[in-house]
């Protein structure tokens, strides 16, 4: 009999390099909803949304709304989140 184990992405995001690679891969999918889900996963790996709110200077409620399934964050909010994660946005030619 096989045993199933619940997979939790945030369990595998243990270094800034892993987080950066994960976010970069998600950005290649060109799916805003997937990006918000990935940022939630990263938040969980870094101590939760409350911890990320504290580090980003955003309110916890605002961050929960931003990272919700229907979130529609401003670029300034995304930049605050990325900075709190020790990441920065960059652009490269397609």
N, C-alpha and C positions, 0 to 999 in steps of 0.2 A: 504494500500500500504506500503510495507517495504522500508526502506531507507538503502542504503549501505554506509558504511564508509570505506575510504581507510585505510588499515592497514600499519603502518610504524614501523618496528621493532625498529628502533632507538629511538622511543618515549617511549619505555619501558625499556631502559637500563640506569637507573638513579643512580645506585650505583655500586661501584667496585664489590660487591658480585653478583649483577645481571649480570654484564658483564662477570665475571668469570664463572658463571653457564651457560651462553649462549655459551661461547667459548668452555667450557668443553663438552657440549651437541653436539656441531657441530663437535668437534674432534672425538667423538664416531661414527660419520657417516663415517669416513675414506674417505672423499671426498675433495681433495685439492681445487677444485673450490668453494665448499660450504664454506670452511674456509676463502678463500679470500673475498667472499661475506659477510660473518659474520664480518670480520675485517673492511670492508667498512661500514657496519651498525654501528659498534662500533665507528668508526671514526666520522660518522655523529652525533652520540649521544654525542660525546665529543667536539663538536665545529667544525667539518669538517676536511677534509684531510689536509688543510693548517695548521690548529692548530696542528694536529698530526705530521705533518712534522717538525714543529718548536720544538715540545717536544721530538721527536725522533732523531733529528739531521740529518734527511734525507732530500733531496731536495723534494720540492713539486711535481715536475715532476716525479722524481724517485718513489715516493710513489704512485702517480696515476697509473704509469705503473705497479708497484708491485701488487697493489690491483685490477688491471683490470681483466676482465674475463679470459684473456690469460696470466696473470702474472705467473711468476715462480721465486719466491723470494729465495734468499739464506737464510740459517739458521741465519746468522748474521743479516740480515734485519728483519726477523721475531722476533728475540730476541730484536732488537731495538724498534720495534713496541710494543711488549709485555711490555717492560720496560716502555715505554711512557704511556701505559695504566695502569701501576701499577700492572701488572701481571708478573708471571714467568712460564716458561715451567717446567713440571715435568713428570716423567715417573712412570708408575705403571704396574705391571704384568697383562697380559691379562687374 
